[in-house]
Amino acid sequence: MRKTVNIMSFSSLNDESVEKKYLKYIGAEERHQSELTELTNLANLLSEYHISTDNFYIFYSIPHIGKEFDILIFDENNHVINIELKSSASYEEQKVKKQLLKNKSYLKSISSNVKLYTFNFGNNTVYKSLDDGSLSKDVISSDNAFDHSDLYKALSNFKPVVLQDIDSLFTPAKFLVSPFNDTEKFINNEYFLTNEQENIQKKILNGGFRIFGISASAGTGKTLLCYDIAKKLIQLGHTVCIVHVGIFNDGHHTLKNRYGWEIVPIKDFNPDQYKNFDYIIFDEIQHANKYSILKIIETLLNSNVKIVVAGDPKQVININDIGQGYVDYIENNFGKSNLKTLTKKIRTNKQVASFIKRLFNLRDTAGSENMRYNNITVNYFNNETDGIKYAKTLIPSWNVLTYTTSNYDDEYNKIFKSLEFQNQHTVIGQEFDNVAIFMGKVYYYDNDHLKVKLEEESYYPTRLGLFENITRTRINLKIIVCNNSEVFGKCLEILE
């Protein structure tokens, strides 16, 4: 758990190796010496004016997102003071303003009372972000001492406290939206991109490519990035078509019908009709048919259109999905410079990520030490009928997800089909706060690895369908185990 510090005590350390150990102890990353010097300067100044230097969160970074604050302090009413530290006299005020406004956007989601400052020791100036977004400033000099500044007044009346768990305030769901499930927030720019996402976005907006590929595992914000890129391109006056490799959802229809976006399902996409567009973006490309998608891309490459393809090579549903093939195609024909990988998990919380790894491989316990799976529940029923009845009572608070099955073969997973439930095809690219999934008699463990009985296998591989559905989870996950006490027992072992 992230710990607070007394910055005067911390600044008293004069051994670099001890400083590193202390930063590790409180949960912060190693810092440049200049940053520690700035912190020391502030600690000395506050101590000189008899202001508390206790219970400061220093160099705090929001989990999964990477947004960092130099100093955060909270009081018992959840009021927040944020102080950013600078040391260059030539540091631009516009950069100060931009940083504090961004900080405000994050902090306003956790507190109704936020005060934001930047202390630049290079020019002895304290900046404050005002309600209208502008800056006020106090120059600290012999004629205008620190006790005349607004920061002094704010800190003098502030009583810092230790929070039970600061990370719990900054859940990813507060900052990350889905273009489909939070369409209005997406249109109104009520979301943030990680530094990793922003770097990929800049590269694509700069152009200079014929085809560009994004490879991303579940929970890294791939779809949000794709639609944010499309929005930026549209705002810049480009013609953009998004090809969704899956079934349309309500968010697609809203973007298309209310906001005039050009979005086409892959089954209706004719490359000849879009060769004069500036950009074509394929989302969930891994689900495209491997025998037809490369022909579509080759056709588009004969025009001037720029192609962006994004997907998760591991998330395939059908044995004919291209999967990893799109990555190999770009790398072999255009080089690795036209590929970028999203690696940082931002949607999946630690509990769900850890549980998923252990569910599929009981031996994969890395990172699960002392993990409490408070957001995950498992329910058992002797038969599928009772499990389905229970699942129906969860709607609409939970999104109950089932498996896609063959239209022709008599497959076991068809028993879970219901008009009230969604399947893995209908939720491609979406995420939900509360997800419930079924695990029936087809699953078993072999050498601690989750497998599916060969005679019960589906045209749409069952194990891959389970992974697709379970990774839709944003906060809470519920496993409904039917007619399979072995799997239920293993789930309980994970949750112990």
N, C-alpha and C positions, 0 to 999 in steps of 0.2 A: 504494500500500500504506500502511496506517495506520502512523504513526511514533510512537515514544516521545519524551518530552521530559525534560529536567532541569528540574524545576519551580522550582528556585531561579533558574536562568538565565532561564526564561520570565518569572518574576515580576519580574525586573530591568528588563524593558522598560517604558518610561514614555511610549511613543507609541502612541496608540490605533490609528492606521492601520497601524503595524508589527505590533501585536498581532493585528489582523485578518489580515494577510498570513501571519503565523506559524501562526495557527490553520488557515488554508487549506492551508498547506504540510504540516502534520501530518495533515490529513484531517478536522479537526473543524469544526463549524459555529460561527458567531459567537456570542459569549456576552454576557450582561448584565454590566455592570461589577461588580455585587455578587458574582457568581460568581468573577470574576477576583480580587477582593479576598479572598475566602475562601481561594482557592488560594495567594495571596501570604502570608496569615497562616499557613497550614500550612507552606509552604516555609520561612519565617523560623523557625518553631518547630523544625522538624526540623533545620535548619542549626545552630540554637543548641545542640541536644543532639547534634550530630555524627552525625546519621543520614543515610544516603545519600538524595539527592533525584533520583537519576538513573534513567532507564529507567521512567518513569511513563507509563502510558496515561491521558490526561485526556479527559474528556467523550466517552468511546467509546460509539458507538451500534451495536447489532447490525444488520447489513445486512438490509433488507427488513422487519424487524419493528419497529424504532424504539425498542426498549428501550435506555435510556441509563444509563451508570454515570459518576459524577464521576471516580473514580480506580480504576484496576485496575493491580496490579503482580503479576508472575509470577516464580518462581524456576526454576532449572534442573530441578527435580523436578515442575514444573507445579503447584506450590502457588500459591494465589491469595489476595491481600489486597484487599478492596474497601473504599474509604473514601468515604462520602457527606458532603458539606459543607453546613452550614446556618449562617444568620446571625441568626435570630430567637429571642429569649429565650422567646417564647411558643409556639414550634413544639411541637406536641403529641407526646408520647412514643408515643402510639398510631400516629401517622403514621410515626414513625421505625421502629417495630416492623414495620408493614405493608410498608414499602419494603424493609427488609432481608430480610424473609422472601421477598418476591418476587425480590429479587436472588439469594438463596440458591438458589431453584428453578432459575434460569437457570444459575448458575455450577456447581452440583452436576453438571450434565450434561457439564461439560468437565474437572472436577477432583474428586478425592476428598478434597482438603484445602482448605477454604475458610474464611477468617476475614472477618467482616463488621463494619464499624464506621460510626458516624456521629459526626462532630465538629461540634458546634454551638458556634460562636464567640460566639453571642449570649448563652449562659449558661455558657460555658467547660466544657461537659460532653462527655465521650466515651462514647458508647453502644456496647455490643457485643451482637451477637445470639448467644444461647446455643443449645445443641443442642436444648433443649426449646421454642425459639421465644420465650422470654422475653428481657428485656434486663437487662444489668448496666450500671452507669454509674460513671465516674470523674469527679469534679468537679475541674477543674484550678484550683488557687488557691495562694496563698503558703504555705499549710500542707500542701498536697497537690500537689506539683509534677508536671509531665508525666512525669518519669521514674519515677513510681510507678504509672503507668497501664498497662493491659494492651496498649494500642496501642503504647506505647513499647517494651515487651518484645517484641512481635511484630515490629516494624520493625527493632529492634536486631539481631535474628538473621536478618534476611531479606536476601538478595542478589538484587536485581532484575535480570532479564535481558531482552533483546529477543527477541521471538518471530519466527520466520520469516514467519508470516502469521497475525495474530490472527483475521482474518475467517474463515479456514478452520476454526477451532475452533467457530464459531457458525453452523453450517449450519442453514438453516430446518428441515430434516428432523428435527432434534433437538428442536424445540419445537412443531412443528405436526403434528397427527395428522389422519388421515381417519376420520370416523365409520364408514366402511365397511371400510377396510383395517387400521385400528388401533382396532377397536371397544372392546376392553377398556380401552385407554388413554383413549379418549374418555369412557367411562362413569366411569372413576376420576379424571377431571379432570386427566389428565397432559398438559396442553397449555396454550397461552396464546393470548389474542386480542391483536391490535394495538390501538393507541389508536383507530384509525379504526373497527375492528370494534366495539370497546366502545362508542363513541359511537352507532353505529347500534343496537346491542343495547339501550342505555338508552332510546332514543327509542321503540322498539317495546314494551319492557316497561312503559313509562309509559302506553301505550294512547293514547286520544284520537284515533283514526282509524277509518275504515271499511275502507280498503284502503291498504296501504303497499307500495311497490315498491323493490327493490334491484337495481341494475344493476351488473354486475361483469365485468371481462374475466378471461381465464384466469389462474389462479395467484394470485388475490387473496384466496382463502379464503372464498368465498361459501358453499359447502356446509357447511363447518365452522361458520360463523356461523349459518346457518339451523338446524342441529341443536343448536347450543349454546343458541339462543333457545328452541327447543322444550323442551330439558331444563330450562331455568330456569323456563319457564312451567308445566311439569308439576310441578316442585318447589314452585311457588307455589299449586298446587291447581287450575290451569286444565285444562279438557279441550282437548286439542290433537290435530289430525289433520294428518299430513304427506302431501301428494300428490306422489309422485315421477313426474315426466314422463319416463319411460324404463322400461327393463327392470330388475327387481329384481336385486340382487347379494347375496352372502352376508351382507354387513353389514346390509342391510335385514332379512333373515330373522332375524338374531341379535337386533337391536333389537326386532323385532316379537314373536318367539316366546319369547325368554329374558327380556326386560325389559318386555314388555307394551306397547310403543309402538303407537300407532295409525298405521300407515303403509299407504297404498293406492296402487297403480299407477294412473295416470291413466285407463287403459282400463276400470278397475273402479269408478271414482269416480262416485257418484250424489249430487249436491249436496243433494237432498232428505233424504238420510239423515243429513246432518251439519249441518243448519241450527241445531241446538240446541247445537253445540259453541261453545267460547269463541274458539278460534283455528283457522283453516285456513291451512297454510303450503304453498305450491306451490314446489317446488324444480325447477330447470331448466325454468322456465316458457317459455323461448324455443322449446323443442321441441314445445310444445302446438300442436294443429291450430288454425289461425287462424279456422276457420269454426265451431268448437265451444267453444273456451275462453272467449270473451267471453260466450256464453250461460250457461255455468256460473257465471262471476263475477257476472253480472247476477242470477241466481237466488239466489246467496248474499247479495248486497247487499240483498235484500228481507227478510233476517233480521237478527238482532243479532250474528252472528258477525263477528269481525275477520279480515280477509284479509291475508296477507303473501305477496307473489309475488317470486321472486328468479330471476335468470337472467343469461346473457351474450348480449346482443342480437346479437353477431357470430357466435356459434356456432350455426348452423342446419345441419340435416342434410337436411331435406326441403324441397322448394319450397313446401309448404303450412304450414311452421312459422311461428308468429307472429313470431318474431324481435324486431325493434325495435318491433313493434306494441303490445306490452304496456306499454312505456314511454310511447309516444305516447298510449295510452288513459288511463293514469293522469294524465299531465300535462294532457291536454285536459279531463278530467272532474273531477279532484280537485286539480289544481295541483302545482307543483314541490315544495311543502313536503312532499308525501307520497312523494317520491322521494329516494333517496340512492344515491350511486355509490361503490363500492369502487375505489380507484385504485392502491393500493400493492401491488406484486407481492411475494408472500411465499413462494409455492411454487416458481416458476420461477427457477432460478439464472441468473446473468448470461450464462453461456455459451449455455445453451439459448435464452434469450430473444433474444439477439443473432443466433444462428444461424437461428432461425425467421424473424425479420424479413428477413434477407438471402436466405434460401431463396426466399421469396415475392417479394422485390424486391431484386435484386442491387445496386441503387443505394442501398439504405437502410443506410448504413454508420455512421450516428450511434451513438456509444457503443461501436463495435467496434474502435476504435484500440487496438493492442497486445493485443487479445484473444487468449487462447490457448484453443483449443477442445479441451482435454484430455479432456473428458467425452463427446465426440462422435466416432463412427467411421462410416465409409462403406465398404460392401462391394459389389462388382460381380459380376454373373453374366450370362452370355450369354443365358440363358433363364430363364423363370419356374420351371421344374421344379427346377433346381439351387438357385435362391434359396429356394424353399420347403423343400427338403431341409436347407439350411443353417439356416433359421429354426427348424426342429424340434429342432436340436441345442442351441439356446439355452434351451429350456424345461427346468426351471422357473426358472432364474436370471433370465430376462428375460420380460417380458410382450409377446408378439408380437401386434400389433393390425392388423386388416385392415379392409376397407371393407364397409359395408352395401350390399347390392345388391337390385335388384328381384326379386320372386318370379316375375315373368312374362317380363321381357325378357332376352335373351341378352347380358349385359354382360361386358366384358373383365375387370373386377375380380373376377368370380366365380372366376377361376382361382386366386386367393389364399385362397379359403375352405378352412377345415380345422377339424375338430372340436377340434383342439388350440389354435386361435387364437381370440381374441376380436375382435368387431367394434366399430365406433364406437358402436353403440346399447347394447351390453352394458357399456360402461365409462363411461357418462355420469355425471359427478359424482365419478369416482374418480381416483386418482393413483398412480403407481408409481415406485419408485426407478429401475428399468431398463426402458426401452421400446424396442422394435424395430418399425419400420414398413416397409412396402413402397412403392417408387415404380417403377411399370412404364412401359411404352411410351407411355402416354396423355399423359404430360407433355412440355411443350416450353417454351422461353423465347421470348417476343416482346417486343422492346424492353426486355429485362432483367426482365420480369415473368413469373412462372411461370403457365402456362396449361394447359388440358386440350383435347385435340383434340375438336372438336365431334362428330365421328362416333363417338367413344368415350365420350361423356358418359353419366352414369348418371342414373336417376330420383332418386337421392340424390347431389347434386352432388359430384363426386369431389374437387375442390379443397377444399371445405368439410370433407369427411371426413378429408382429410389433416391439415387444421388441427386438427380435433377430436382426432384420435389423437396428434398430435405434442405437443400441449399437455397431455397426460396425464403428461408426463415430470417427475419430481422431481429426478433426479440425472444419470443416464446415458442418452444417446440413440444408437441405432444405425439408420442408414439402409441398407436392403437394396435396391439399385438393380438392376432386372432389365431387360435388353434395351433399355437407353437410355443409350448412352455420352455423349450430350450432357449430360443431367442429371447423370450421374456426374462429368463434367469440371467442371461448374459447382459442384458440391458440394466438389470438391477445391480449386477456386479460393477458396471461402469459408474453407476450413480451412487454407489456406497460412499 
